[in-house]
Amino acid sequence: MRKYILLPLLALCLAGRGETYKYDFSAVYKDVTIYYIVFGDYAGVTYGENKYIGDVEIPSKVKYGSREFTVVSICDDAFRGSHSYNLTSVKLPETIITIGGGAFRKCTSLTSITIPNSVTSIGDCAFSHCTGVTSINLGNSVTSIGGQAFYGCTGLTSITIPNSVTSIGGYAFYGCTGLTSITIPNSVTSIGGYAFYGCTGLTSITIPNSVTSIGEQAFSGCTGLVSINLGNSVTSIGISAFAGCTGLTSLIIPNSVENIGKEAFRGCSSLKSATLPKSVTNLGDRVFSDCSSLTSITINCSSLSSNLVSNTAVQKIILGDDISIIVDNAFSNCSELTSVNIPNSVTNIGNNAFSGCPKLKDIVIPNSVTNIGNNAFSGCTGLISMSIPNSVTSIGNHAFKDCTGLTSITIPNSVTRIGDDAFGDCTGLTSITIPESVTSIGGWAFYGCTGLTSITIPNSVTSIGWAAFSDCTGLTSITIPNSVTSIGESAFEYCI
């Protein structure tokens, strides 16, 4: 019943925010003048006209005239730093239930805080920028820690969160660079965005089984973290949740995880391997990009994303049987990639899927694939040979452009069109067979293929695109059938 009675008082405390604060009365307790706001039989400590110095104790009850009030709240901004820079300690009575937003904000001389067991909630920014605080003892009745509650408490080295807490608010411990350890109890179900952002002193973290979601950038920039133990109830890992954790060496993502936000582990430069479980259904872009030490990844889930491991040291990629599409840019710019298995479940290889992978030497495209997207393998200079299965109907624009190491390729009878610049500047290509199924050869399709000596165009082809064989300086013979009705400008330019 008491909590319901307090709701109007708390609203009144909130209403007092601003440069000019309203208070109902003041009273002296242990030589300190304290200001109060009242509702019914209850009182809350609020902002007043004096400046607090040294130690302050708040009474459990206060008299005003003929009435006595129970002190139940520290209202918003009650001791804010502009008038409490020299406040060194505050003793709170067991009657306090709430600590309001900004209550002790910027009290830079405050060194320790004890929250009594009666307190159930700590408001937003309650102790933000209390840079002198080294330890905090939270009472065992606190259920929520507000956003930015301890933001910028750079002197804080340890804190124990009681089992009563169910949520840790956004930015709650943001920039607490001195924090070396923290225990998150089994009662917590969610960790807010930026909750521990930039806590560079943390070396390990255990997420209990009670937690279901980890917010955006919750542990981003925790450069001292070397290990993370994720509980088996986590379903969502937010955007950039662990980005920039440069000390992280190992990672196990539990089978409960369904959503991993973009750049969740980006820039974890010490991470060497990773496995994505089957449970993941939504995978953000660049999840492991810029993890410069990452050498292998196993992907068991059905979902892929753009630039998943770009700018890493990944040499081997293992794809599970649930993947049907290799999305655009999935593995582009993997400069160390040498091998990847494409399972029989894949039907489409997206645009730029493997572009810029110069060490990729051989790849087997299964019979399930029907489309090879634009730039799919462009710049894969290490590719020597390629066998395209007879399920493929379309080879996209620039699909194999600049594959300078490619010496031979077999195009199956299922292909009807060779895209623009599909094999442009494949200078090592010495032979190619164009099947009877092809009806059009795109512009620049074989531009600059200086190793080609002869080409036979089948009777099925009706059009040859602009500059299709331009700069094929090694060509000595070419056969053009009667079926061709259109030859683009410069189609065979500089073929001498």
WOBEL-V145916 format. One record per residue. N is the residue number from 1. RES is the residue in one small letter. SS is DSSP state (H for helix, E for strand, C for the rest). Layout:
n:res:ss
N:RES:SS
N:RES:SS
//
This chain:
n:res:ss
1:m:C
2:r:H
3:k:H
4:y:H
5:i:H
6:l:H
7:l:H
8:p:H
9:l:H
10:l:H
11:a:H
12:l:H
13:c:H
14:l:H
15:a:H
16:g:C
17:r:C
18:g:C
19:e:C
20:t:C
21:y:C
22:k:C
23:y:C
24:d:C
25:f:E
26:s:E
27:a:E
28:v:E
29:y:E
30:k:C
31:d:C
32:v:E
33:t:E
34:i:E
35:y:E
36:y:E
37:i:E
38:v:E
39:f:E
40:g:C
41:d:C
42:y:E
43:a:E
44:g:E
45:v:E
46:t:E
47:y:C
48:g:C
49:e:C
50:n:C
51:k:C
52:y:C
53:i:E
54:g:E
55:d:E
56:v:E
57:e:E
58:i:C
59:p:C
60:s:C
61:k:E
62:v:E
63:k:E
64:y:E
65:g:C
66:s:C
67:r:E
68:e:E
69:f:E
70:t:E
71:v:E
72:v:E
73:s:E
74:i:E
75:c:C
76:d:C
77:d:C
78:a:C
79:f:C
80:r:C
81:g:H
82:s:H
83:h:H
84:s:C
85:y:C
86:n:E
87:l:E
88:t:E
89:s:E
90:v:E
91:k:E
92:l:C
93:p:C
94:e:C
95:t:C
96:i:C
97:i:C
98:t:E
99:i:E
100:g:C
101:g:C
102:g:C
103:a:C
104:f:C
105:r:C
106:k:C
107:c:C
108:t:C
109:s:C
110:l:C
111:t:C
112:s:E
113:i:E
114:t:E
115:i:C
116:p:C
117:n:C
118:s:C
119:v:C
120:t:C
121:s:E
122:i:E
123:g:C
124:d:C
125:c:C
126:a:C
127:f:C
128:s:C
129:h:C
130:c:C
131:t:C
132:g:C
133:v:C
134:t:C
135:s:E
136:i:E
137:n:E
138:l:C
139:g:C
140:n:C
141:s:C
142:v:C
143:t:C
144:s:E
145:i:E
146:g:C
147:g:C
148:q:C
149:a:C
150:f:C
151:y:C
152:g:C
153:c:C
154:t:C
155:g:C
156:l:C
157:t:C
158:s:E
159:i:E
160:t:E
161:i:C
162:p:C
163:n:C
164:s:C
165:v:C
166:t:C
167:s:E
168:i:E
169:g:C
170:g:C
171:y:C
172:a:C
173:f:C
174:y:C
175:g:C
176:c:C
177:t:C
178:g:C
179:l:C
180:t:C
181:s:E
182:i:E
183:t:E
184:i:C
185:p:C
186:n:C
187:s:C
188:v:C
189:t:C
190:s:E
191:i:E
192:g:C
193:g:C
194:y:C
195:a:C
196:f:C
197:y:C
198:g:C
199:c:C
200:t:C
201:g:C
202:l:C
203:t:C
204:s:E
205:i:E
206:t:E
207:i:C
208:p:C
209:n:C
210:s:C
211:v:C
212:t:C
213:s:E
214:i:E
215:g:C
216:e:C
217:q:C
218:a:C
219:f:C
220:s:C
221:g:C
222:c:C
223:t:C
224:g:C
225:l:C
226:v:C
227:s:E
228:i:E
229:n:E
230:l:C
231:g:C
232:n:C
233:s:C
234:v:C
235:t:C
236:s:E
237:i:E
238:g:C
239:i:C
240:s:C
241:a:C
242:f:C
243:a:C
244:g:C
245:c:C
246:t:C
247:g:C
248:l:C
249:t:C
250:s:C
251:l:C
252:i:C
253:i:C
254:p:C
255:n:C
256:s:C
257:v:C
258:e:C
259:n:E
260:i:E
261:g:C
262:k:C
263:e:C
264:a:C
265:f:C
266:r:C
267:g:C
268:c:C
269:s:C
270:s:C
271:l:C
272:k:C
273:s:E
274:a:E
275:t:E
276:l:E
277:p:C
278:k:C
279:s:C
280:v:C
281:t:C
282:n:E
283:l:E
284:g:C
285:d:C
286:r:C
287:v:C
288:f:C
289:s:C
290:d:C
291:c:C
292:s:C
293:s:C
294:l:C
295:t:C
296:s:E
297:i:E
298:t:E
299:i:E
300:n:C
301:c:C
302:s:C
303:s:C
304:l:C
305:s:C
306:s:C
307:n:C
308:l:C
309:v:C
310:s:C
311:n:C
312:t:C
313:a:C
314:v:C
315:q:C
316:k:E
317:i:E
318:i:E
319:l:E
320:g:C
321:d:C
322:d:C
323:i:C
324:s:C
325:i:E
326:i:E
327:v:C
328:d:C
329:n:C
330:a:C
331:f:C
332:s:C
333:n:C
334:c:C
335:s:C
336:e:C
337:l:C
338:t:C
339:s:E
340:v:E
341:n:C
342:i:C
343:p:C
344:n:C
345:s:C
346:v:C
347:t:C
348:n:E
349:i:E
350:g:C
351:n:C
352:n:C
353:a:C
354:f:C
355:s:C
356:g:C
357:c:C
358:p:C
359:k:C
360:l:C
361:k:C
362:d:C
363:i:C
364:v:C
365:i:C
366:p:C
367:n:C
368:s:C
369:v:C
370:t:C
371:n:E
372:i:E
373:g:C
374:n:C
375:n:C
376:a:C
377:f:C
378:s:C
379:g:C
380:c:C
381:t:C
382:g:C
383:l:C
384:i:C
385:s:E
386:m:E
387:s:E
388:i:C
389:p:C
390:n:C
391:s:C
392:v:C
393:t:C
394:s:E
395:i:E
396:g:C
397:n:C
398:h:C
399:a:C
400:f:C
401:k:C
402:d:C
403:c:C
404:t:C
405:g:C
406:l:C
407:t:C
408:s:E
409:i:E
410:t:E
411:i:C
412:p:C
413:n:C
414:s:C
415:v:C
416:t:C
417:r:E
418:i:E
419:g:C
420:d:C
421:d:C
422:a:C
423:f:C
424:g:C
425:d:C
426:c:C
427:t:C
428:g:C
429:l:C
430:t:C
431:s:E
432:i:E
433:t:E
434:i:C
435:p:C
436:e:C
437:s:C
438:v:C
439:t:C
440:s:E
441:i:E
442:g:C
443:g:C
444:w:C
445:a:C
446:f:C
447:y:C
448:g:C
449:c:C
450:t:C
451:g:C
452:l:C
453:t:C
454:s:E
455:i:E
456:t:E
457:i:C
458:p:C
459:n:C
460:s:C
461:v:C
462:t:C
463:s:E
464:i:E
465:g:C
466:w:C
467:a:C
468:a:C
469:f:C
470:s:C
471:d:C
472:c:C
473:t:C
474:g:C
475:l:C
476:t:C
477:s:E
478:i:E
479:t:E
480:i:C
481:p:C
482:n:C
483:s:C
484:v:C
485:t:C
486:s:E
487:i:E
488:g:C
489:e:C
490:s:C
491:a:C
492:f:C
493:e:C
494:y:C
495:c:C
496:i:C
//
